[in-house]
Each structure stands twice: as C-alpha cells, then as structure tokens.
Amino acid sequence: GAGVSQSPRYKVAKRGQDVALRCDPISGHVSLFWYQQALGQGPEFLTYFQNEAQLDKSGLPSDRFFAERPEGSVSTLKIQRTQQEDSAVYLCASSTGRHSYEQYFGPGTRLTVT
Amino acid sequence: GENVEQHPSTLSVQEGDSAVIKCTYSDSASNYFPWYKQELGKRPQLIIDIRSNVGEKKDQRIAVTLNKTAKHFSLHITETQPEDSAVYFCAASMIFGGTSYGKLTFGQGTILTVHP
C-alpha cells in the first residue's frame, strides 16, 4: 500500500515569503506528527494531530508556524515570513492511533530559505 | 521535557564486526524506545523498538537492550554488512493507554560506516 507522502519534496523560498508543506498520511491513520530535522541532527517534534484535533503544538518554534488537518486526513504545515533559521527538512509521520506505536515517516520536504 | 543523548556520533567498523550504539534518556516516565535507520536523503525507517516492560528484544542481526534503572538503552548490530551503513537514531516516548500518541524525542544520531 501507499506510504506517507509529502509535497513538495524541495522548496526554495526567499526570506519573508510564506510556504505551505503538505502531508498525505497512510489512509485510516488517526495520528499525525510533524517534525523538523536540521542538517546533521535528529528530528525534533513540532506538533501532533489526532484526527482533525491538534492536541499538541508545543514544539512549534514561533507563531509564524501553523498547522492544520481540517478533515482528519491531509495536513498542511504553513510557515509565514520565512527566516533563514527555518531551513531544514520537515518530516511528517502517521500512525494508526490504535494499539500500535510505530510512526511511519514520509520522505520529507527540504526547505531552503535564501 | 525529555532529553535523549546518543553516543557515539560516528562509528566505523569492518564488515562482519559488531556495532553498538548507546542512548540515555532523562524522563523516567518514558516507556517506548524505537530505533530508526535513515539513509542519505531518505525517510527514517523503524528497525526495532522496545517497550519498558521488556529488557531485551532481538530481530535477526539486530538487538536492543533496555536498563530502566539506569535509563539507558542500546542497539546492537552483529555481522555488519556494507548495506547497514546509514545514520541511526534512537528515540524515547511516553505512550498513554492504548493510543499511539507519544511524540518522539530523538537522539542526535550515529553515522555508521561499514567497510567491506
């Protein structure tokens, strides 16, 4: 079956531009996570959705970051007024939400802010 | 919050040797510890995980051990092969009840190189 997909795979933005990153989780997966992975580092948690409810956004670095999952499937991570420090790979992961702990990761979106 | 430390940052071994990567965590409430393998430019993929009610788990050439008292866990790869070369991440999470909500806190990663 299809895994987690993300688009675009690569995004170059000029500083100050807004960007939107999309995540298509595995069909039927209740839980969806966003992580940020800086070069040479481990992923860091940004936010978590259970269906359409955003239950934890404690990892979002600033109010420029916003995530949504309005119908409980596809999710979008939006970054407003991008800064150079936003350059990273943004990973999405989903899990069944029921008696399974494994998170399945997407390929990520590499964001470069120039 | 949880903090995970991972060592070593790089590890170079000869094909056929064993490799050991160690992690420590800070939050005694953490109860789920997965290990992910990430090849260059690819997505992280789960290779093995362990829950806090188990001290050791093995899957072919890969094993993980957990010491809850000392709050550390380790990945052991035996009979390494060149295709094992990748970045390995440990992680810790706190799982509630029967749900899978548990944000992962990752270590910094270990670059494993297996020389033929």
Interface residues (C-beta under 8 A of the other chain):
Chain A: V4 V30 S31 F33 Y35 G40 Q41 G42 P43 E44 F45 Y48 Q50 L55 D56 G59 L91 S95 T96 G97 R98 H99 S100 Y101 E102 Q103 Y104 F105 G106 P107 G108
Chain B: V4 Q6 Y32 P34 Y36 K42 R43 P44 Q45 L46 D49 R51 F89 A91 S93 I95 G98 T99 S100 Y101 G102 K103 L104 T105 F106 G107 Q108 G109
